[in-house]
Amino acid sequence: MHEAWWVICLCAGWCGVCRDWRAQFESAARAHPDVRFAWVDVEDEADAMGDVDIETFPTVLVARGDEARFLGPIAPSAAQLARLLGSLQTEAHAGGTLSPAAQALLQRLRVQAVPAANL
């Protein structure tokens, strides 16, 4: 069974870097129609964020199905995001998940913030 890949951008509305990055993020979403992309404002979704504190924007959470594969800041570059996603998809068979906090964040976001999101 094919497990969908997710790329969830965690940003803030007040962040100028995030505002500038959003168009590239949406472009990356169009370039990868087989991946579900979602934009989450960490302040609007504070309940879903739980104890996870995002200190650097943009931060992305990449998951395969219910398994968080990456959680961290990236340079606001569509090319870098594409490289990260490609690398994670290539290594998908290697297994290994992130911390329990990243897993819990993924589950909360998918239920509360992005249940059917796709840019």
N, CA, C and O of each residue as an XYZ file, in Angstrom:
476
protein
N       0.833     -1.185      0.000
C       0.000      0.000      0.000
C       0.880      1.252      0.000
O       1.852      1.328      0.751
N       0.546      2.216     -0.827
C       1.296      3.455     -0.938
C       0.946      4.383      0.225
O      -0.223      4.697      0.449
N       1.961      4.812      0.955
C       1.750      5.766      2.028
C       2.087      7.156      1.509
O       3.179      7.389      0.992
N       1.150      8.065      1.649
C       1.335      9.418      1.140
C       2.444     10.148      1.887
O       2.599     10.005      3.100
N       3.202     10.924      1.143
C       4.200     11.807      1.724
C       3.546     13.137      2.045
O       2.679     13.605      1.307
N       3.960     13.743      3.141
C       3.481     15.044      3.592
C       4.671     15.985      3.747
O       5.730     15.583      4.229
N       4.495     17.220      3.341
C       5.442     18.290      3.647
C       4.613     19.395      4.282
O       3.772     20.015      3.630
N       4.864     19.630      5.559
C       4.100     20.620      6.309
C       5.052     21.742      6.706
O       6.012     21.521      7.444
N       4.781     22.936      6.216
C       5.597     24.094      6.554
C       5.031     24.735      7.806
O       3.841     25.042      7.875
N       5.885     24.934      8.793
C       5.504     25.557     10.057
C       6.084     26.962     10.068
O       7.297     27.142     10.177
N       5.216     27.952      9.955
C       5.641     29.344      9.860
C       4.765     30.212     10.746
O       3.910     29.714     11.479
N       4.988     31.514     10.667
C       4.183     32.482     11.408
C       3.825     33.632     10.476
O       4.628     34.053      9.644
N       2.603     34.129     10.634
C       2.124     35.200      9.777
C       2.941     36.474      9.863
O       3.024     37.217      8.885
N       3.546     36.742     11.010
C       4.328     37.958     11.201
C       5.732     37.867     10.601
O       6.428     38.878     10.502
N       6.150     36.673     10.202
C       7.523     36.430      9.734
C       7.668     36.816      8.258
O       7.027     36.231      7.386
N       8.512     37.799      7.998
C       8.742     38.233      6.619
C       9.364     37.152      5.757
O       9.014     37.017      4.585
N      10.286     36.377      6.323
C      10.905     35.281      5.570
C       9.830     34.283      5.139
O       9.848     33.794      4.009
N       8.893     33.984      6.042
C       7.812     33.047      5.712
C       6.934     33.601      4.592
O       6.575     32.883      3.658
N       6.595     34.878      4.698
C       5.753     35.482      3.644
C       6.450     35.394      2.292
O       5.823     35.078      1.281
N       7.758     35.676      2.280
C       8.514     35.612      1.021
C       8.642     34.173      0.522
O       8.645     33.945     -0.687
N       8.745     33.221      1.408
C       8.956     31.808      1.094
C       7.682     31.124      0.605
O       7.756     30.136     -0.125
N       6.530     31.630      0.993
C       5.278     30.933      0.700
C       5.077     30.674     -0.793
O       4.627     29.590     -1.163
N       5.394     31.628     -1.649
C       5.216     31.423     -3.093
C       6.095     30.273     -3.594
O       5.653     29.486     -4.431
N       7.328     30.165     -3.097
C       8.198     29.059     -3.494
C       7.675     27.726     -2.964
O       7.754     26.701     -3.641
N       7.139     27.756     -1.742
C       6.576     26.541     -1.154
C       5.387     26.053     -1.986
O       5.255     24.858     -2.251
N       4.532     26.978     -2.390
C       3.387     26.617     -3.224
C       3.834     26.122     -4.591
O       3.211     25.226     -5.161
N       4.902     26.694     -5.118
C       5.471     26.220     -6.381
C       5.985     24.785     -6.229
O       5.785     23.951     -7.113
N       6.647     24.503     -5.106
C       7.131     23.144     -4.839
C       5.954     22.176     -4.752
O       6.050     21.037     -5.211
N       4.861     22.618     -4.173
C       3.666     21.767     -4.085
C       3.154     21.411     -5.476
O       2.788     20.264     -5.735
N       3.131     22.392     -6.365
C       2.671     22.128     -7.740
C       3.637     21.205     -8.473
O       3.218     20.420     -9.325
N       4.925     21.292     -8.150
C       5.939     20.460     -8.808
C       5.923     19.012     -8.308
O       6.492     18.130     -8.952
N       5.283     18.766     -7.183
C       5.214     17.421     -6.588
C       3.758     17.055     -6.308
O       3.358     16.986     -5.146
N       2.966     16.823     -7.341
C       1.538     16.563     -7.133
C       1.250     15.270     -6.366
O       0.134     15.075     -5.884
N       2.235     14.395     -6.251
C       2.054     13.145     -5.527
C       2.317     13.296     -4.028
O       2.175     12.334     -3.273
N       2.697     14.498     -3.596
C       2.993     14.778     -2.199
C       1.956     15.771     -1.677
O       1.572     16.705     -2.382
N       1.514     15.568     -0.458
C       0.561     16.490      0.163
C       1.331     17.592      0.868
O       2.155     17.319      1.740
N       1.067     18.824      0.496
C       1.721     19.986      1.093
C       0.709     20.751      1.931
O      -0.458     20.872      1.558
N       1.163     21.260      3.056
C       0.293     22.065      3.920
C       1.101     23.184      4.548
O       2.281     23.024      4.862
N       0.453     24.302      4.722
C       1.044     25.481      5.353
C       0.347     25.662      6.686
O      -0.878     25.774      6.731
N       1.108     25.694      7.781
C       0.531     25.815      9.115
C       1.134     27.026      9.808
O       2.352     27.126      9.957
N       0.271     27.946     10.231
C       0.710     29.080     11.035
C       0.780     28.595     12.473
O      -0.238     28.225     13.057
N       1.974     28.595     13.046
C       2.168     28.013     14.379
C       1.390     28.762     15.457
O       1.053     28.182     16.489
N       1.105     30.032     15.232
C       0.329     30.783     16.219
C      -1.159     30.474     16.106
O      -1.858     30.389     17.116
N      -1.641     30.308     14.882
C      -3.054     29.948     14.692
C      -3.331     28.534     15.190
O      -4.449     28.229     15.607
N      -2.336     27.687     15.151
C      -2.496     26.277     15.539
C      -1.689     25.951     16.798
O      -1.086     24.883     16.897
N      -1.684     26.876     17.752
C      -0.895     26.703     18.976
C      -1.274     25.424     19.718
O      -0.401     24.758     20.275
N      -2.559     25.068     19.737
C      -2.977     23.837     20.424
C      -2.356     22.607     19.771
O      -1.917     21.687     20.461
N      -2.320     22.593     18.457
C      -1.745     21.447     17.748
C      -0.228     21.377     17.946
O       0.348     20.289     17.926
N       0.414     22.521     18.136
C       1.863     22.541     18.305
C       2.289     21.891     19.620
O       3.399     21.370     19.725
N       1.423     21.921     20.608
C       1.762     21.308     21.888
C       3.008     21.937     22.481
O       3.137     23.161     22.513
N       3.931     21.097     22.952
C       5.158     21.579     23.584
C       6.277     21.834     22.582
O       7.364     22.258     22.974
N       6.034     21.587     21.295
C       7.067     21.806     20.282
C       7.195     23.301     20.040
O       6.223     23.966     19.682
N       8.386     23.821     20.236
C       8.651     25.245     20.069
C       9.481     25.447     18.810
O      10.625     25.000     18.732
N       8.906     26.113     17.840
C       9.608     26.394     16.588
C      10.365     27.702     16.777
O       9.757     28.748     17.003
N      11.684     27.645     16.685
C      12.515     28.816     16.912
C      13.046     29.442     15.637
O      13.405     30.620     15.628
N      13.102     28.663     14.548
C      13.652     29.155     13.284
C      12.632     28.916     12.182
O      12.074     27.826     12.057
N      12.400     29.949     11.389
C      11.457     29.850     10.277
C      12.212     29.954      8.963
O      13.190     30.697      8.883
N      11.790     29.233      7.928
C      10.745     28.216      7.984
C      11.273     26.891      8.546
O      12.441     26.540      8.375
N      10.394     26.189      9.206
C      10.652     24.837      9.678
C       9.690     23.928      8.933
O       8.527     24.283      8.736
N      10.159     22.765      8.518
C       9.276     21.827      7.837
C       9.246     20.495      8.573
O      10.222     20.058      9.184
N       8.095     19.884      8.484
C       7.878     18.531      8.978
C       7.574     17.691      7.755
O       6.605     17.959      7.044
N       8.390     16.676      7.499
C       8.184     15.788      6.359
C       7.843     14.416      6.912
O       8.516     13.915      7.813
N       6.800     13.815      6.371
C       6.349     12.514      6.867
C       5.978     11.614      5.712
O       5.611     12.063      4.627
N       6.088     10.336      5.982
C       5.593      9.316      5.059
C       4.487      8.590      5.803
O       4.741      7.864      6.764
N       3.268      8.790      5.354
C       2.132      8.221      6.076
C       2.088      8.781      7.475
O       2.043      9.997      7.657
N       2.100      7.913      8.464
C       2.056      8.317      9.868
C       3.438      8.407     10.504
O       3.552      8.502     11.726
N       4.491      8.379      9.687
C       5.848      8.356     10.215
C       6.592      9.653      9.890
O       6.886      9.936      8.729
N       6.893     10.435     10.930
C       7.677     11.652     10.749
C       9.092     11.279     10.329
O       9.737     10.452     10.973
N       9.573     11.883      9.258
C      10.911     11.581      8.739
C      11.897     12.732      8.930
O      13.105     12.503      8.976
N      11.403     13.960      9.042
C      12.267     15.123      9.217
C      11.471     16.214      9.893
O      10.313     16.449      9.545
N      12.078     16.882     10.855
C      11.509     18.069     11.477
C      12.666     19.004     11.761
O      13.528     18.711     12.589
N      12.681     20.140     11.063
C      13.745     21.097     11.300
C      13.667     22.278     10.357
O      12.888     22.283      9.404
N      14.484     23.278     10.636
C      14.499     24.457      9.763
C      15.224     24.147      8.456
O      16.124     23.308      8.410
N      14.817     24.833      7.410
C      15.503     24.735      6.118
C      15.662     26.139      5.561
O      14.956     27.065      5.959
N      16.588     26.280      4.647
C      16.713     27.548      3.938
C      15.457     27.724      3.097
O      14.951     26.750      2.540
N      14.947     28.943      2.993
C      13.732     29.167      2.204
C      14.018     29.085      0.705
O      14.093     30.097      0.009
N      14.176     27.849      0.233
C      14.541     27.602     -1.150
C      13.772     26.382     -1.667
O      13.828     25.311     -1.063
N      13.064     26.542     -2.769
C      12.339     25.412     -3.360
C      13.310     24.303     -3.755
O      12.987     23.121     -3.636
N      14.503     24.681     -4.226
C      15.495     23.677     -4.618
C      15.961     22.868     -3.406
O      16.110     21.650     -3.493
N      16.188     23.541     -2.283
C      16.610     22.816     -1.086
C      15.495     21.900     -0.594
O      15.761     20.770     -0.185
N      14.271     22.368     -0.627
C      13.149     21.540     -0.211
C      13.038     20.312     -1.114
O      12.788     19.210     -0.626
N      13.222     20.488     -2.419
C      13.162     19.362     -3.356
C      14.272     18.352     -3.070
O      14.039     17.145     -3.116
N      15.477     18.842     -2.774
C      16.587     17.937     -2.439
C      16.292     17.160     -1.162
O      16.529     15.953     -1.096
N      15.778     17.849     -0.152
C      15.442     17.192      1.110
C      14.393     16.116      0.889
O      14.547     14.988      1.358
N      13.336     16.455      0.184
C      12.262     15.490     -0.075
C      12.778     14.304     -0.873
O      12.474     13.156     -0.550
N      13.555     14.576     -1.913
C      14.120     13.485     -2.717
C      15.001     12.567     -1.902
O      14.937     11.346     -2.047
N      15.824     13.148     -1.044
C      16.704     12.356     -0.189
C      15.895     11.480      0.764
O      16.205     10.301      0.934
N      14.871     12.043      1.381
C      14.055     11.276      2.319
C      13.283     10.164      1.598
O      13.138      9.062      2.129
N      12.792     10.454      0.395
C      12.065      9.431     -0.351
C      12.996      8.309     -0.786
O      12.591      7.146     -0.795
N      14.224      8.627     -1.143
C      15.202      7.616     -1.532
C      15.574      6.730     -0.356
O      15.786      5.528     -0.516
N      15.652      7.328      0.826
C      16.033      6.601      2.023
C      14.835      6.012      2.766
O      14.989      5.509      3.879
N      13.656      6.066      2.171
C      12.436      5.646      2.859
C      12.510      4.214      3.353
O      11.934      3.886      4.390
N      13.207      3.362      2.628
C      13.290      1.957      3.025
C      14.191      1.745      4.240
O      14.166      0.677      4.852
N      14.988      2.759      4.593
C      15.952      2.605      5.681
C      15.294      2.578      7.056
O      15.885      2.089      8.019
N      14.074      3.101      7.151
C      13.379      3.089      8.429
C      13.938      4.135      9.372
O      14.735      4.989      8.985
N      13.505      4.050     10.607
C      13.952      5.010     11.601
C      13.069      6.231     11.622
O      12.944      6.941     10.624
N      12.462      6.469     12.754
C      11.584      7.617     12.878
C      12.235      8.662     13.760
O      13.261      8.414     14.393
N      11.632      9.816     13.791
C      12.127     10.905     14.620
C      11.670     10.722     16.055
O      11.088      9.701     16.421
N      11.940     11.706     16.830
C      11.609     11.674     18.250
C      10.111     11.493     18.473
O       9.303     11.791     17.593
N       9.751     11.008     19.640
C       8.322     10.905     19.974
C       7.612     12.255     19.877
O       6.434     12.303     19.522
N       8.308     13.353     20.187
C       7.690     14.676     20.093
C       7.326     15.009     18.643
O       6.264     15.576     18.389
N       8.196     14.663     17.692
C       7.913     14.911     16.273
C       6.745     14.045     15.813
O       5.884     14.504     15.062
N       6.717     12.797     16.263
C       5.610     11.900     15.909
C       4.286     12.441     16.443
O       3.277     12.453     15.738
N       4.303     12.888     17.701
C       3.085     13.415     18.320
C       2.628     14.682     17.603
O       1.430     14.876     17.394
N       3.575     15.548     17.223
C       3.231     16.762     16.492
C       2.568     16.410     15.171
O       1.547     16.998     14.815
N       3.133     15.464     14.446
C       2.548     15.039     13.173
C       1.104     14.594     13.375
O       0.223     14.997     12.616
N       0.856     13.786     14.369
C      -0.498     13.292     14.601
C      -1.456     14.427     14.951
O      -2.580     14.465     14.451
N      -1.021     15.349     15.806
C      -1.894     16.477     16.173
C      -2.179     17.359     14.969
O      -3.318     17.780     14.765
N      -1.149     17.645     14.164
C      -1.347     18.501     12.997
C      -2.294     17.854     12.000
O      -3.167     18.523     11.446
N      -2.128     16.558     11.768
C      -2.987     15.893     10.785
C      -4.434     15.860     11.242
O      -5.343     15.892     10.412
N      -4.663     15.799     12.529
C      -6.041     15.775     13.045
C      -6.623     17.183     13.148
O      -7.761     17.419     12.742
N      -5.840     18.118     13.691
C      -6.365     19.450     14.015
C      -6.166     20.486     12.935
O      -7.049     21.313     12.709
N      -5.023     20.463     12.258
C      -4.673     21.588     11.390
C      -4.731     21.283      9.902
O      -5.086     22.160      9.115
N      -4.393     20.070      9.493
C      -4.276     19.793      8.063
C      -4.910     18.458      7.665
O      -4.285     17.696      6.928
N      -6.117     18.148      8.120
C      -6.675     16.837      7.832
C      -6.818     16.525      6.343
O      -6.700     15.365      5.948
N      -7.064     17.511      5.532
C      -7.222     17.265      4.086
C      -6.489     18.310      3.273
O      -6.861     18.591      2.134
N      -5.455     18.883      3.850
C      -4.771     20.005      3.203
C      -3.955     19.561      2.001
O      -3.362     18.482      1.989
N      -3.943     20.390      1.028
C      -3.071     20.259     -0.123
C      -3.087     21.602     -0.835
O      -4.151     22.090     -1.217
N      -1.936     22.195     -1.013
C      -1.893     23.495     -1.662
C      -2.174     23.381     -3.132
O      -2.177     24.389     -3.839
